């Protein structure tokens, strides 16, 4: 399990807040049905993939 929040804060320390929707907007990702467990999980996975592409997350 990996907590993405510290990585997002390190990558972009100037966001107004770090709610999932704000972070997704900043990374150009869309959550079609927010506040639904499966949709939020899939979008969080997309965020992790984006962080890997940006060389912020190393697995």
Predicted model as a PDB file, atoms N, CA, C, CB and O in Angstrom, pLDDT in the B-factor column:
MODEL        1                                                                  
ATOM      1  N   UNK A   1       0.844  -1.160   0.000  1.00 89.00           N  
ATOM      2  CA  UNK A   1       0.000   0.000   0.000  1.00 89.00           C  
ATOM      3  C   UNK A   1       0.899   1.236   0.000  1.00 89.00           C  
ATOM      4  CB  UNK A   1      -0.965  -0.009   1.215  1.00 89.00           C  
ATOM      5  O   UNK A   1       1.906   1.283   0.707  1.00 89.00           O  
ATOM      6  N   UNK A   2       0.526   2.227  -0.795  1.00 92.00           N  
ATOM      7  CA  UNK A   2       1.303   3.456  -0.905  1.00 92.00           C  
ATOM      8  C   UNK A   2       0.368   4.644  -0.716  1.00 92.00           C  
ATOM      9  CB  UNK A   2       2.039   3.537  -2.276  1.00 92.00           C  
ATOM     10  O   UNK A   2      -0.680   4.730  -1.356  1.00 92.00           O  
ATOM     11  N   UNK A   3       0.756   5.552   0.161  1.00 95.00           N  
ATOM     12  CA  UNK A   3      -0.003   6.791   0.351  1.00 95.00           C  
ATOM     13  C   UNK A   3       0.493   7.801  -0.673  1.00 95.00           C  
ATOM     14  CB  UNK A   3       0.149   7.348   1.818  1.00 95.00           C  
ATOM     15  O   UNK A   3       1.652   8.213  -0.627  1.00 95.00           O  
ATOM     16  N   UNK A   4      -0.374   8.202  -1.595  1.00 96.00           N  
ATOM     17  CA  UNK A   4       0.019   9.115  -2.666  1.00 96.00           C  
ATOM     18  C   UNK A   4       0.063  10.575  -2.217  1.00 96.00           C  
ATOM     19  CB  UNK A   4      -0.932   8.975  -3.827  1.00 96.00           C  
ATOM     20  O   UNK A   4       0.724  11.396  -2.852  1.00 96.00           O  
ATOM     21  N   UNK A   5      -0.634  10.905  -1.128  1.00 95.00           N  
ATOM     22  CA  UNK A   5      -0.735  12.299  -0.717  1.00 95.00           C  
ATOM     23  C   UNK A   5       0.627  12.965  -0.478  1.00 95.00           C  
ATOM     24  CB  UNK A   5      -1.563  12.390   0.533  1.00 95.00           C  
ATOM     25  O   UNK A   5       0.836  14.063  -0.993  1.00 95.00           O  
ATOM     26  N   UNK A   6       1.560  12.372   0.267  1.00 96.00           N  
ATOM     27  CA  UNK A   6       2.854  13.040   0.445  1.00 96.00           C  
ATOM     28  C   UNK A   6       3.599  13.239  -0.883  1.00 96.00           C  
ATOM     29  CB  UNK A   6       3.724  12.234   1.404  1.00 96.00           C  
ATOM     30  O   UNK A   6       4.322  14.221  -1.053  1.00 96.00           O  
ATOM     31  N   UNK A   7       3.418  12.313  -1.806  1.00 96.00           N  
ATOM     32  CA  UNK A   7       4.074  12.441  -3.104  1.00 96.00           C  
ATOM     33  C   UNK A   7       3.471  13.579  -3.920  1.00 96.00           C  
ATOM     34  CB  UNK A   7       3.973  11.131  -3.879  1.00 96.00           C  
ATOM     35  O   UNK A   7       4.190  14.330  -4.579  1.00 96.00           O  
ATOM     36  N   UNK A   8       2.154  13.697  -3.871  1.00 96.00           N  
ATOM     37  CA  UNK A   8       1.481  14.792  -4.581  1.00 96.00           C  
ATOM     38  C   UNK A   8       1.887  16.126  -3.967  1.00 96.00           C  
ATOM     39  CB  UNK A   8      -0.064  14.621  -4.534  1.00 96.00           C  
ATOM     40  O   UNK A   8       2.152  17.085  -4.692  1.00 96.00           O  
ATOM     41  N   UNK A   9       1.938  16.197  -2.639  1.00 95.00           N  
ATOM     42  CA  UNK A   9       2.337  17.443  -1.974  1.00 95.00           C  
ATOM     43  C   UNK A   9       3.774  17.827  -2.324  1.00 95.00           C  
ATOM     44  CB  UNK A   9       2.190  17.305  -0.454  1.00 95.00           C  
ATOM     45  O   UNK A   9       4.084  19.009  -2.477  1.00 95.00           O  
ATOM     46  N   UNK A  10       4.642  16.836  -2.449  1.00 93.00           N  
ATOM     47  CA  UNK A  10       6.028  17.111  -2.822  1.00 93.00           C  
ATOM     48  C   UNK A  10       6.118  17.565  -4.279  1.00 93.00           C  
ATOM     49  CB  UNK A  10       6.903  15.864  -2.598  1.00 93.00           C  
ATOM     50  O   UNK A  10       6.884  18.473  -4.603  1.00 93.00           O  
ATOM     51  N   UNK A  11       5.339  16.935  -5.152  1.00 93.00           N  
ATOM     52  CA  UNK A  11       5.348  17.270  -6.573  1.00 93.00           C  
ATOM     53  C   UNK A  11       4.705  18.626  -6.843  1.00 93.00           C  
ATOM     54  CB  UNK A  11       4.630  16.194  -7.366  1.00 93.00           C  
ATOM     55  O   UNK A  11       5.145  19.352  -7.735  1.00 93.00           O  
ATOM     56  N   UNK A  12       3.677  18.972  -6.086  1.00 93.00           N  
ATOM     57  CA  UNK A  12       2.983  20.242  -6.290  1.00 93.00           C  
ATOM     58  C   UNK A  12       2.588  20.838  -4.942  1.00 93.00           C  
ATOM     59  CB  UNK A  12       1.734  20.048  -7.186  1.00 93.00           C  
ATOM     60  O   UNK A  12       1.466  20.638  -4.476  1.00 93.00           O  
ATOM     61  N   UNK A  13       3.507  21.568  -4.317  1.00 94.00           N  
ATOM     62  CA  UNK A  13       3.237  22.104  -2.979  1.00 94.00           C  
ATOM     63  C   UNK A  13       2.303  23.317  -2.957  1.00 94.00           C  
ATOM     64  CB  UNK A  13       4.527  22.476  -2.332  1.00 94.00           C  
ATOM     65  O   UNK A  13       1.999  23.834  -1.882  1.00 94.00           O  
ATOM     66  N   UNK A  14       1.847  23.777  -4.121  1.00 95.00           N  
ATOM     67  CA  UNK A  14       1.071  25.013  -4.154  1.00 95.00           C  
ATOM     68  C   UNK A  14      -0.395  24.840  -4.536  1.00 95.00           C  
ATOM     69  CB  UNK A  14       1.702  25.952  -5.101  1.00 95.00           C  
ATOM     70  O   UNK A  14      -1.042  25.802  -4.952  1.00 95.00           O  
ATOM     71  N   UNK A  15      -0.925  23.632  -4.399  1.00 95.00           N  
ATOM     72  CA  UNK A  15      -2.357  23.451  -4.638  1.00 95.00           C  
ATOM     73  C   UNK A  15      -3.141  24.119  -3.516  1.00 95.00           C  
ATOM     74  CB  UNK A  15      -2.721  21.941  -4.741  1.00 95.00           C  
ATOM     75  O   UNK A  15      -2.659  24.208  -2.387  1.00 95.00           O  
ATOM     76  N   UNK A  16      -4.339  24.585  -3.820  1.00 94.00           N  
ATOM     77  CA  UNK A  16      -5.180  25.210  -2.796  1.00 94.00           C  
ATOM     78  C   UNK A  16      -5.551  24.227  -1.703  1.00 94.00           C  
ATOM     79  CB  UNK A  16      -6.442  25.783  -3.422  1.00 94.00           C  
ATOM     80  O   UNK A  16      -5.605  24.587  -0.527  1.00 94.00           O  
ATOM     81  N   UNK A  17      -5.808  22.983  -2.090  1.00 96.00           N  
ATOM     82  CA  UNK A  17      -6.104  21.917  -1.138  1.00 96.00           C  
ATOM     83  C   UNK A  17      -5.701  20.609  -1.804  1.00 96.00           C  
ATOM     84  CB  UNK A  17      -7.629  21.910  -0.713  1.00 96.00           C  
ATOM     85  O   UNK A  17      -5.324  20.592  -2.976  1.00 96.00           O  
ATOM     86  N   UNK A  18      -5.779  19.544  -1.074  1.00 96.00           N  
ATOM     87  CA  UNK A  18      -5.335  18.250  -1.608  1.00 96.00           C  
ATOM     88  C   UNK A  18      -6.459  17.218  -1.589  1.00 96.00           C  
ATOM     89  CB  UNK A  18      -4.138  17.728  -0.806  1.00 96.00           C  
ATOM     90  O   UNK A  18      -6.225  16.024  -1.402  1.00 96.00           O  
ATOM     91  N   UNK A  19      -7.676  17.700  -1.784  1.00 95.00           N  
ATOM     92  CA  UNK A  19      -8.798  16.781  -1.957  1.00 95.00           C  
ATOM     93  C   UNK A  19      -8.611  16.055  -3.282  1.00 95.00           C  
ATOM     94  CB  UNK A  19     -10.173  17.536  -1.912  1.00 95.00           C  
ATOM     95  O   UNK A  19      -7.971  16.563  -4.202  1.00 95.00           O  
ATOM     96  N   UNK A  20      -9.177  14.872  -3.358  1.00 93.00           N  
ATOM     97  CA  UNK A  20      -8.981  14.048  -4.543  1.00 93.00           C  
ATOM     98  C   UNK A  20      -9.351  14.793  -5.814  1.00 93.00           C  
ATOM     99  CB  UNK A  20      -9.794  12.776  -4.436  1.00 93.00           C  
ATOM    100  O   UNK A  20      -8.594  14.751  -6.785  1.00 93.00           O  
ATOM    101  N   UNK A  21     -10.483  15.468  -5.839  1.00 94.00           N  
ATOM    102  CA  UNK A  21     -10.915  16.147  -7.062  1.00 94.00           C  
ATOM    103  C   UNK A  21      -9.944  17.250  -7.466  1.00 94.00           C  
ATOM    104  CB  UNK A  21     -12.311  16.730  -6.875  1.00 94.00           C  
ATOM    105  O   UNK A  21      -9.662  17.415  -8.653  1.00 94.00           O  
ATOM    106  N   UNK A  22      -9.433  17.998  -6.511  1.00 96.00           N  
ATOM    107  CA  UNK A  22      -8.468  19.058  -6.808  1.00 96.00           C  
ATOM    108  C   UNK A  22      -7.196  18.476  -7.412  1.00 96.00           C  
ATOM    109  CB  UNK A  22      -8.133  19.856  -5.536  1.00 96.00           C  
ATOM    110  O   UNK A  22      -6.666  19.002  -8.390  1.00 96.00           O  
ATOM    111  N   UNK A  23      -6.717  17.395  -6.828  1.00 96.00           N  
ATOM    112  CA  UNK A  23      -5.504  16.741  -7.320  1.00 96.00           C  
ATOM    113  C   UNK A  23      -5.728  16.179  -8.722  1.00 96.00           C  
ATOM    114  CB  UNK A  23      -5.067  15.619  -6.359  1.00 96.00           C  
ATOM    115  O   UNK A  23      -4.878  16.326  -9.601  1.00 96.00           O  
ATOM    116  N   UNK A  24      -6.868  15.540  -8.922  1.00 96.00           N  
ATOM    117  CA  UNK A  24      -7.173  14.980 -10.243  1.00 96.00           C  
ATOM    118  C   UNK A  24      -7.234  16.075 -11.308  1.00 96.00           C  
ATOM    119  CB  UNK A  24      -8.504  14.214 -10.203  1.00 96.00           C  
ATOM    120  O   UNK A  24      -6.714  15.900 -12.410  1.00 96.00           O  
ATOM    121  N   UNK A  25      -7.861  17.192 -10.983  1.00 96.00           N  
ATOM    122  CA  UNK A  25      -7.923  18.310 -11.930  1.00 96.00           C  
ATOM    123  C   UNK A  25      -6.524  18.791 -12.290  1.00 96.00           C  
ATOM    124  CB  UNK A  25      -8.745  19.470 -11.345  1.00 96.00           C  
ATOM    125  O   UNK A  25      -6.237  19.072 -13.453  1.00 96.00           O  
ATOM    126  N   UNK A  26      -5.658  18.884 -11.291  1.00 95.00           N  
ATOM    127  CA  UNK A  26      -4.289  19.354 -11.529  1.00 95.00           C  
ATOM    128  C   UNK A  26      -3.512  18.412 -12.448  1.00 95.00           C  
ATOM    129  CB  UNK A  26      -3.548  19.505 -10.203  1.00 95.00           C  
ATOM    130  O   UNK A  26      -2.685  18.858 -13.242  1.00 95.00           O  
ATOM    131  N   UNK A  27      -3.775  17.127 -12.341  1.00 96.00           N  
ATOM    132  CA  UNK A  27      -3.073  16.150 -13.174  1.00 96.00           C  
ATOM    133  C   UNK A  27      -3.834  15.807 -14.455  1.00 96.00           C  
ATOM    134  CB  UNK A  27      -2.826  14.887 -12.381  1.00 96.00           C  
ATOM    135  O   UNK A  27      -3.425  14.919 -15.203  1.00 96.00           O  
ATOM    136  N   UNK A  28      -4.931  16.505 -14.705  1.00 96.00           N  
ATOM    137  CA  UNK A  28      -5.686  16.293 -15.930  1.00 96.00           C  
ATOM    138  C   UNK A  28      -6.438  14.981 -15.977  1.00 96.00           C  
ATOM    139  CB  UNK A  28      -4.778  16.366 -17.085  1.00 96.00           C  
ATOM    140  O   UNK A  28      -6.632  14.414 -17.052  1.00 96.00           O  
ATOM    141  N   UNK A  29      -6.864  14.489 -14.822  1.00 97.00           N  
ATOM    142  CA  UNK A  29      -7.602  13.226 -14.749  1.00 97.00           C  
ATOM    143  C   UNK A  29      -9.061  13.512 -14.404  1.00 97.00           C  
ATOM    144  CB  UNK A  29      -6.966  12.268 -13.699  1.00 97.00           C  
ATOM    145  O   UNK A  29      -9.373  14.515 -13.763  1.00 97.00           O  
ATOM    146  N   UNK A  30      -9.946  12.620 -14.835  1.00 96.00           N  
ATOM    147  CA  UNK A  30     -11.369  12.810 -14.585  1.00 96.00           C  
ATOM    148  C   UNK A  30     -11.948  11.604 -13.859  1.00 96.00           C  
ATOM    149  CB  UNK A  30     -12.121  13.054 -15.899  1.00 96.00           C  
ATOM    150  O   UNK A  30     -11.698  10.456 -14.226  1.00 96.00           O  
ATOM    151  N   UNK A  31     -12.718  11.889 -12.833  1.00 95.00           N  
ATOM    152  CA  UNK A  31     -13.445  10.859 -12.096  1.00 95.00           C  
ATOM    153  C   UNK A  31     -14.911  10.996 -12.485  1.00 95.00           C  
ATOM    154  CB  UNK A  31     -13.240  10.995 -10.530  1.00 95.00           C  
ATOM    155  O   UNK A  31     -15.583  11.934 -12.056  1.00 95.00           O  
ATOM    156  N   UNK A  32     -15.406  10.071 -13.290  1.00 91.00           N  
ATOM    157  CA  UNK A  32     -16.755  10.185 -13.831  1.00 91.00           C  
ATOM    158  C   UNK A  32     -17.846  10.088 -12.773  1.00 91.00           C  
ATOM    159  CB  UNK A  32     -16.971   9.127 -14.859  1.00 91.00           C  
ATOM    160  O   UNK A  32     -18.879  10.747 -12.893  1.00 91.00           O  
ATOM    161  N   UNK A  33     -17.637   9.283 -11.748  1.00 94.00           N  
ATOM    162  CA  UNK A  33     -18.625   9.166 -10.674  1.00 94.00           C  
ATOM    163  C   UNK A  33     -17.928   9.300  -9.322  1.00 94.00           C  
ATOM    164  CB  UNK A  33     -19.388   7.812 -10.766  1.00 94.00           C  
ATOM    165  O   UNK A  33     -17.666   8.304  -8.646  1.00 94.00           O  
ATOM    166  N   UNK A  34     -17.630  10.545  -8.935  1.00 93.00           N  
ATOM    167  CA  UNK A  34     -16.917  10.759  -7.665  1.00 93.00           C  
ATOM    168  C   UNK A  34     -17.722  10.268  -6.468  1.00 93.00           C  
ATOM    169  CB  UNK A  34     -16.589  12.239  -7.487  1.00 93.00           C  
ATOM    170  O   UNK A  34     -18.949  10.183  -6.507  1.00 93.00           O  
ATOM    171  N   UNK A  35     -17.002   9.952  -5.418  1.00 93.00           N  
ATOM    172  CA  UNK A  35     -17.559   9.480  -4.149  1.00 93.00           C  
ATOM    173  C   UNK A  35     -18.185   8.098  -4.264  1.00 93.00           C  
ATOM    174  CB  UNK A  35     -18.590  10.460  -3.642  1.00 93.00           C  
ATOM    175  O   UNK A  35     -19.037   7.725  -3.457  1.00 93.00           O  
ATOM    176  N   UNK A  36     -17.767   7.349  -5.258  1.00 95.00           N  
ATOM    177  CA  UNK A  36     -18.133   5.945  -5.397  1.00 95.00           C  
ATOM    178  C   UNK A  36     -16.842   5.156  -5.278  1.00 95.00           C  
ATOM    179  CB  UNK A  36     -18.878   5.653  -6.767  1.00 95.00           C  
ATOM    180  O   UNK A  36     -15.858   5.475  -5.945  1.00 95.00           O  
ATOM    181  N   UNK A  37     -16.832   4.149  -4.453  1.00 95.00           N  
ATOM    182  CA  UNK A  37     -15.595   3.447  -4.101  1.00 95.00           C  
ATOM    183  C   UNK A  37     -14.835   2.949  -5.327  1.00 95.00           C  
ATOM    184  CB  UNK A  37     -15.907   2.278  -3.191  1.00 95.00           C  
ATOM    185  O   UNK A  37     -13.634   3.194  -5.443  1.00 95.00           O  
ATOM    186  N   UNK A  38     -15.498   2.265  -6.229  1.00 96.00           N  
ATOM    187  CA  UNK A  38     -14.805   1.698  -7.383  1.00 96.00           C  
ATOM    188  C   UNK A  38     -14.254   2.792  -8.287  1.00 96.00           C  
ATOM    189  CB  UNK A  38     -15.744   0.790  -8.174  1.00 96.00           C  
ATOM    190  O   UNK A  38     -13.116   2.700  -8.748  1.00 96.00           O  
ATOM    191  N   UNK A  39     -15.038   3.814  -8.541  1.00 96.00           N  
ATOM    192  CA  UNK A  39     -14.589   4.908  -9.388  1.00 96.00           C  
ATOM    193  C   UNK A  39     -13.417   5.664  -8.760  1.00 96.00           C  
ATOM    194  CB  UNK A  39     -15.741   5.864  -9.659  1.00 96.00           C  
ATOM    195  O   UNK A  39     -12.447   5.993  -9.442  1.00 96.00           O  
ATOM    196  N   UNK A  40     -13.512   5.935  -7.458  1.00 95.00           N  
ATOM    197  CA  UNK A  40     -12.418   6.613  -6.764  1.00 95.00           C  
ATOM    198  C   UNK A  40     -11.152   5.760  -6.783  1.00 95.00           C  
ATOM    199  CB  UNK A  40     -12.818   6.937  -5.316  1.00 95.00           C  
ATOM    200  O   UNK A  40     -10.053   6.287  -6.955  1.00 95.00           O  
ATOM    201  N   UNK A  41     -11.298   4.450  -6.608  1.00 95.00           N  
ATOM    202  CA  UNK A  41     -10.133   3.557  -6.626  1.00 95.00           C  
ATOM    203  C   UNK A  41      -9.483   3.532  -8.006  1.00 95.00           C  
ATOM    204  CB  UNK A  41     -10.542   2.132  -6.211  1.00 95.00           C  
ATOM    205  O   UNK A  41      -8.259   3.600  -8.117  1.00 95.00           O  
ATOM    206  N   UNK A  42     -10.288   3.437  -9.048  1.00 96.00           N  
ATOM    207  CA  UNK A  42      -9.745   3.427 -10.414  1.00 96.00           C  
ATOM    208  C   UNK A  42      -9.023   4.730 -10.732  1.00 96.00           C  
ATOM    209  CB  UNK A  42     -10.867   3.190 -11.434  1.00 96.00           C  
ATOM    210  O   UNK A  42      -7.955   4.725 -11.344  1.00 96.00           O  
ATOM    211  N   UNK A  43      -9.612   5.836 -10.315  1.00 96.00           N  
ATOM    212  CA  UNK A  43      -9.000   7.134 -10.592  1.00 96.00           C  
ATOM    213  C   UNK A  43      -7.727   7.324  -9.774  1.00 96.00           C  
ATOM    214  CB  UNK A  43      -9.990   8.264 -10.297  1.00 96.00           C  
ATOM    215  O   UNK A  43      -6.773   7.937 -10.251  1.00 96.00           O  
ATOM    216  N   UNK A  44      -7.703   6.808  -8.556  1.00 96.00           N  
ATOM    217  CA  UNK A  44      -6.495   6.859  -7.744  1.00 96.00           C  
ATOM    218  C   UNK A  44      -5.387   6.042  -8.398  1.00 96.00           C  
ATOM    219  CB  UNK A  44      -6.775   6.344  -6.321  1.00 96.00           C  
ATOM    220  O   UNK A  44      -4.219   6.431  -8.357  1.00 96.00           O  
ATOM    221  N   UNK A  45      -5.747   4.920  -8.996  1.00 96.00           N  
ATOM    222  CA  UNK A  45      -4.768   4.120  -9.751  1.00 96.00           C  
ATOM    223  C   UNK A  45      -4.231   4.914 -10.938  1.00 96.00           C  
ATOM    224  CB  UNK A  45      -5.405   2.796 -10.241  1.00 96.00           C  
ATOM    225  O   UNK A  45      -3.032   4.877 -11.216  1.00 96.00           O  
ATOM    226  N   UNK A  46      -5.105   5.629 -11.636  1.00 97.00           N  
ATOM    227  CA  UNK A  46      -4.656   6.476 -12.748  1.00 97.00           C  
ATOM    228  C   UNK A  46      -3.708   7.568 -12.246  1.00 97.00           C  
ATOM    229  CB  UNK A  46      -5.869   7.113 -13.470  1.00 97.00           C  
ATOM    230  O   UNK A  46      -2.731   7.902 -12.916  1.00 97.00           O  
ATOM    231  N   UNK A  47      -3.997   8.118 -11.074  1.00 97.00           N  
ATOM    232  CA  UNK A  47      -3.120   9.117 -10.477  1.00 97.00           C  
ATOM    233  C   UNK A  47      -1.755   8.510 -10.174  1.00 97.00           C  
ATOM    234  CB  UNK A  47      -3.748   9.693  -9.198  1.00 97.00           C  
ATOM    235  O   UNK A  47      -0.727   9.129 -10.449  1.00 97.00           O  
ATOM    236  N   UNK A  48      -1.737   7.314  -9.614  1.00 97.00           N  
ATOM    237  CA  UNK A  48      -0.470   6.634  -9.330  1.00 97.00           C  
ATOM    238  C   UNK A  48       0.310   6.405 -10.614  1.00 97.00           C  
ATOM    239  CB  UNK A  48      -0.717   5.296  -8.614  1.00 97.00           C  
ATOM    240  O   UNK A  48       1.527   6.586 -10.642  1.00 97.00           O  
ATOM    241  N   UNK A  49      -0.375   6.011 -11.668  1.00 97.00           N  
ATOM    242  CA  UNK A  49       0.281   5.810 -12.963  1.00 97.00           C  
ATOM    243  C   UNK A  49       0.881   7.110 -13.466  1.00 97.00           C  
ATOM    244  CB  UNK A  49      -0.712   5.254 -13.994  1.00 97.00           C  
ATOM    245  O   UNK A  49       1.997   7.120 -13.987  1.00 97.00           O  
ATOM    246  N   UNK A  50       0.152   8.206 -13.316  1.00 96.00           N  
ATOM    247  CA  UNK A  50       0.649   9.521 -13.736  1.00 96.00           C  
ATOM    248  C   UNK A  50       1.877   9.917 -12.915  1.00 96.00           C  
ATOM    249  CB  UNK A  50      -0.459  10.593 -13.592  1.00 96.00           C  
ATOM    250  O   UNK A  50       2.826  10.482 -13.460  1.00 96.00           O  
ATOM    251  N   UNK A  51       1.871   9.628 -11.617  1.00 96.00           N  
ATOM    252  CA  UNK A  51       3.020   9.936 -10.770  1.00 96.00           C  
ATOM    253  C   UNK A  51       4.234   9.096 -11.165  1.00 96.00           C  
ATOM    254  CB  UNK A  51       2.671   9.701  -9.296  1.00 96.00           C  
ATOM    255  O   UNK A  51       5.366   9.573 -11.089  1.00 96.00           O  
ATOM    256  N   UNK A  52       4.010   7.861 -11.583  1.00 96.00           N  
ATOM    257  CA  UNK A  52       5.104   7.025 -12.078  1.00 96.00           C  
ATOM    258  C   UNK A  52       5.666   7.612 -13.369  1.00 96.00           C  
ATOM    259  CB  UNK A  52       4.623   5.572 -12.310  1.00 96.00           C  
ATOM    260  O   UNK A  52       6.883   7.702 -13.532  1.00 96.00           O  
ATOM    261  N   UNK A  53       4.790   8.009 -14.282  1.00 95.00           N  
ATOM    262  CA  UNK A  53       5.234   8.620 -15.543  1.00 95.00           C  
ATOM    263  C   UNK A  53       6.041   9.892 -15.300  1.00 95.00           C  
ATOM    264  CB  UNK A  53       4.029   8.935 -16.433  1.00 95.00           C  
ATOM    265  O   UNK A  53       7.001  10.173 -16.019  1.00 95.00           O  
ATOM    266  N   UNK A  54       5.647  10.659 -14.283  1.00 93.00           N  
ATOM    267  CA  UNK A  54       6.337  11.918 -13.949  1.00 93.00           C  
ATOM    268  C   UNK A  54       7.580  11.687 -13.080  1.00 93.00           C  
ATOM    269  CB  UNK A  54       5.374  12.866 -13.224  1.00 93.00           C  
ATOM    270  O   UNK A  54       8.246  12.634 -12.662  1.00 93.00           O  
ATOM    271  N   UNK A  55       7.878  10.406 -12.817  1.00 95.00           N  
ATOM    272  CA  UNK A  55       9.044  10.022 -12.010  1.00 95.00           C  
ATOM    273  C   UNK A  55       8.984  10.538 -10.574  1.00 95.00           C  
ATOM    274  CB  UNK A  55      10.303  10.528 -12.664  1.00 95.00           C  
ATOM    275  O   UNK A  55      10.013  10.801  -9.953  1.00 95.00           O  
ATOM    276  N   UNK A  56       7.766  10.677 -10.060  1.00 94.00           N  
ATOM    277  CA  UNK A  56       7.563  11.073  -8.668  1.00 94.00           C  
ATOM    278  C   UNK A  56       7.429   9.823  -7.802  1.00 94.00           C  
ATOM    279  CB  UNK A  56       6.308  11.979  -8.523  1.00 94.00           C  
ATOM    280  O   UNK A  56       7.911   9.794  -6.670  1.00 94.00           O  
ATOM    281  N   UNK A  57       6.776   8.797  -8.333  1.00 95.00           N  
ATOM    282  CA  UNK A  57       6.573   7.535  -7.640  1.00 95.00           C  
ATOM    283  C   UNK A  57       7.427   6.478  -8.320  1.00 95.00           C  
ATOM    284  CB  UNK A  57       5.068   7.127  -7.633  1.00 95.00           C  
ATOM    285  O   UNK A  57       7.361   6.288  -9.534  1.00 95.00           O  
ATOM    286  N   UNK A  58       8.229   5.795  -7.515  1.00 93.00           N  
ATOM    287  CA  UNK A  58       9.082   4.733  -8.048  1.00 93.00           C  
ATOM    288  C   UNK A  58       8.700   3.424  -7.393  1.00 93.00           C  
ATOM    289  CB  UNK A  58      10.586   5.046  -7.817  1.00 93.00           C  
ATOM    290  O   UNK A  58       8.723   3.293  -6.169  1.00 93.00           O  
ATOM    291  N   UNK A  59       8.350   2.461  -8.220  1.00 86.00           N  
ATOM    292  CA  UNK A  59       7.959   1.147  -7.711  1.00 86.00           C  
ATOM    293  C   UNK A  59       8.901   0.113  -8.299  1.00 86.00           C  
ATOM    294  CB  UNK A  59       6.470   0.815  -8.059  1.00 86.00           C  
ATOM    295  O   UNK A  59       8.768  -1.077  -8.013  1.00 86.00           O  
TER     296      UNK A  59                                                      
ENDMDL                                                                          
END                                                                             
